[in-house]
Amino acid sequence: MTQKQYKHVDYNWDNTVTDQLDSVERLRYRSNILGDDQRITNTGGGNTSSKVMMKDPLTGEEVDVLWVKGSGGDLRTSTRANFASLYMDKLLALQEIYDAAEVKGVKTEIEDKMVSMYPHTTFNLNPRASSIDTPLHGFIPARHVDHMHPISAIAIAASKDQ
């Protein structure tokens, strides 16, 4: 395997490892790599997700499931148990409820209601609470979403008069 070279980050993905993993374990592997590099994200910062087709334990049908790093925790040390799993169709239905609200936005009643509705979208009785960033991961059409909190960007954003 030819190692890709990057100037500011290391390329640590190894297909010989990931070829042996299921979709959720590949998400965990990706998360651990991203979380391990402090140039990419701060400890506990960022979220990763994958949309995976899985067999519904109730109906036996294939359904689309969002696996997203749960609330709290560190990407660097995350295990499968640190990821929430949600039915995509139920998660997308929440967008309709949000859109129907008269008052929307940050610090509104509907925003709080949305967070309390996440448990109703849980796949396979997964006890992990989903991240506050779950809508970002669910509503973006990409199958894999990673958003990080680089320390350098946090420093600039928190700087006075910048």
Contacts in CASP RR format, 6 or more apart in sequence:
PFRMAT RR
TARGET T0000
AUTHOR 0000-0000-0000
METHOD contacts of the structure
MODEL  1
MTQKQYKHVDYNWDNTVTDQLDSVERLRYRSNILGDDQRITNTGGGNTSS
KVMMKDPLTGEEVDVLWVKGSGGDLRTSTRANFASLYMDKLLALQEIYDA
AEVKGVKTEIEDKMVSMYPHTTFNLNPRASSIDTPLHGFIPARHVDHMHP
ISAIAIAASKDQ
1 14 0 8 1.000
1 15 0 8 1.000
1 16 0 8 1.000
3 11 0 8 1.000
4 11 0 8 1.000
5 11 0 8 1.000
8 39 0 8 1.000
9 37 0 8 1.000
9 39 0 8 1.000
9 40 0 8 1.000
10 37 0 8 1.000
12 33 0 8 1.000
12 36 0 8 1.000
12 37 0 8 1.000
13 30 0 8 1.000
13 33 0 8 1.000
17 29 0 8 1.000
18 26 0 8 1.000
18 29 0 8 1.000
21 29 0 8 1.000
23 50 0 8 1.000
23 52 0 8 1.000
23 67 0 8 1.000
24 50 0 8 1.000
24 52 0 8 1.000
24 67 0 8 1.000
24 80 0 8 1.000
24 83 0 8 1.000
25 80 0 8 1.000
26 50 0 8 1.000
27 48 0 8 1.000
27 49 0 8 1.000
27 50 0 8 1.000
27 67 0 8 1.000
27 83 0 8 1.000
27 144 0 8 1.000
28 78 0 8 1.000
28 79 0 8 1.000
28 80 0 8 1.000
28 82 0 8 1.000
28 83 0 8 1.000
30 48 0 8 1.000
30 144 0 8 1.000
30 146 0 8 1.000
31 48 0 8 1.000
31 69 0 8 1.000
31 75 0 8 1.000
31 78 0 8 1.000
32 75 0 8 1.000
32 76 0 8 1.000
32 77 0 8 1.000
32 78 0 8 1.000
34 40 0 8 1.000
34 41 0 8 1.000
34 48 0 8 1.000
34 75 0 8 1.000
34 146 0 8 1.000
34 148 0 8 1.000
35 41 0 8 1.000
35 44 0 8 1.000
35 45 0 8 1.000
35 74 0 8 1.000
35 75 0 8 1.000
35 76 0 8 1.000
36 75 0 8 1.000
36 76 0 8 1.000
38 151 0 8 1.000
39 150 0 8 1.000
39 151 0 8 1.000
39 152 0 8 1.000
40 148 0 8 1.000
40 150 0 8 1.000
41 75 0 8 1.000
41 148 0 8 1.000
41 149 0 8 1.000
41 150 0 8 1.000
41 151 0 8 1.000
42 149 0 8 1.000
42 150 0 8 1.000
42 151 0 8 1.000
42 154 0 8 1.000
43 74 0 8 1.000
43 76 0 8 1.000
44 72 0 8 1.000
44 73 0 8 1.000
44 74 0 8 1.000
44 75 0 8 1.000
44 76 0 8 1.000
44 149 0 8 1.000
45 74 0 8 1.000
45 75 0 8 1.000
45 148 0 8 1.000
45 149 0 8 1.000
46 69 0 8 1.000
46 75 0 8 1.000
46 133 0 8 1.000
46 146 0 8 1.000
46 147 0 8 1.000
46 148 0 8 1.000
46 149 0 8 1.000
47 68 0 8 1.000
47 69 0 8 1.000
47 70 0 8 1.000
47 75 0 8 1.000
47 131 0 8 1.000
47 133 0 8 1.000
47 136 0 8 1.000
47 137 0 8 1.000
47 145 0 8 1.000
47 146 0 8 1.000
47 147 0 8 1.000
48 68 0 8 1.000
48 69 0 8 1.000
48 75 0 8 1.000
48 144 0 8 1.000
48 145 0 8 1.000
48 146 0 8 1.000
48 147 0 8 1.000
49 66 0 8 1.000
49 67 0 8 1.000
49 68 0 8 1.000
49 69 0 8 1.000
49 137 0 8 1.000
49 138 0 8 1.000
49 144 0 8 1.000
49 145 0 8 1.000
49 146 0 8 1.000
50 66 0 8 1.000
50 67 0 8 1.000
50 143 0 8 1.000
50 144 0 8 1.000
51 64 0 8 1.000
51 65 0 8 1.000
51 66 0 8 1.000
51 67 0 8 1.000
51 88 0 8 1.000
51 138 0 8 1.000
51 143 0 8 1.000
51 144 0 8 1.000
52 64 0 8 1.000
52 65 0 8 1.000
52 67 0 8 1.000
53 62 0 8 1.000
53 63 0 8 1.000
53 64 0 8 1.000
53 65 0 8 1.000
54 62 0 8 1.000
54 63 0 8 1.000
54 65 0 8 1.000
54 123 0 8 1.000
54 124 0 8 1.000
55 61 0 8 1.000
55 62 0 8 1.000
55 63 0 8 1.000
56 62 0 8 1.000
56 63 0 8 1.000
56 123 0 8 1.000
57 124 0 8 1.000
63 87 0 8 1.000
63 88 0 8 1.000
63 89 0 8 1.000
63 123 0 8 1.000
64 87 0 8 1.000
64 88 0 8 1.000
64 89 0 8 1.000
65 85 0 8 1.000
65 86 0 8 1.000
65 87 0 8 1.000
65 88 0 8 1.000
65 123 0 8 1.000
66 85 0 8 1.000
66 86 0 8 1.000
66 87 0 8 1.000
66 88 0 8 1.000
66 91 0 8 1.000
66 134 0 8 1.000
66 137 0 8 1.000
66 138 0 8 1.000
67 83 0 8 1.000
67 84 0 8 1.000
67 85 0 8 1.000
68 83 0 8 1.000
68 84 0 8 1.000
68 86 0 8 1.000
68 130 0 8 1.000
68 131 0 8 1.000
68 133 0 8 1.000
68 134 0 8 1.000
68 137 0 8 1.000
68 138 0 8 1.000
69 75 0 8 1.000
69 78 0 8 1.000
69 82 0 8 1.000
69 83 0 8 1.000
69 84 0 8 1.000
69 131 0 8 1.000
70 82 0 8 1.000
70 83 0 8 1.000
70 84 0 8 1.000
70 128 0 8 1.000
70 129 0 8 1.000
70 130 0 8 1.000
70 131 0 8 1.000
71 84 0 8 1.000
71 128 0 8 1.000
71 129 0 8 1.000
71 130 0 8 1.000
71 131 0 8 1.000
71 132 0 8 1.000
72 131 0 8 1.000
73 82 0 8 1.000
81 128 0 8 1.000
82 128 0 8 1.000
83 128 0 8 1.000
84 118 0 8 1.000
84 122 0 8 1.000
84 126 0 8 1.000
84 128 0 8 1.000
84 129 0 8 1.000
84 130 0 8 1.000
84 131 0 8 1.000
84 134 0 8 1.000
85 122 0 8 1.000
85 123 0 8 1.000
85 124 0 8 1.000
85 126 0 8 1.000
85 128 0 8 1.000
86 118 0 8 1.000
86 121 0 8 1.000
86 122 0 8 1.000
86 123 0 8 1.000
86 130 0 8 1.000
86 134 0 8 1.000
87 121 0 8 1.000
87 122 0 8 1.000
87 123 0 8 1.000
88 138 0 8 1.000
90 120 0 8 1.000
90 121 0 8 1.000
91 118 0 8 1.000
91 121 0 8 1.000
91 134 0 8 1.000
91 135 0 8 1.000
91 138 0 8 1.000
92 138 0 8 1.000
92 139 0 8 1.000
94 114 0 8 1.000
94 117 0 8 1.000
94 118 0 8 1.000
94 121 0 8 1.000
94 135 0 8 1.000
95 135 0 8 1.000
95 139 0 8 1.000
97 110 0 8 1.000
97 113 0 8 1.000
97 114 0 8 1.000
97 117 0 8 1.000
98 104 0 8 1.000
98 110 0 8 1.000
98 114 0 8 1.000
101 108 0 8 1.000
101 109 0 8 1.000
101 110 0 8 1.000
103 109 0 8 1.000
103 110 0 8 1.000
104 110 0 8 1.000
104 111 0 8 1.000
105 111 0 8 1.000
114 135 0 8 1.000
115 132 0 8 1.000
118 129 0 8 1.000
118 130 0 8 1.000
118 134 0 8 1.000
119 129 0 8 1.000
131 137 0 8 1.000
133 147 0 8 1.000
136 145 0 8 1.000
136 147 0 8 1.000
137 145 0 8 1.000
137 147 0 8 1.000
138 145 0 8 1.000
156 162 0 8 1.000
END
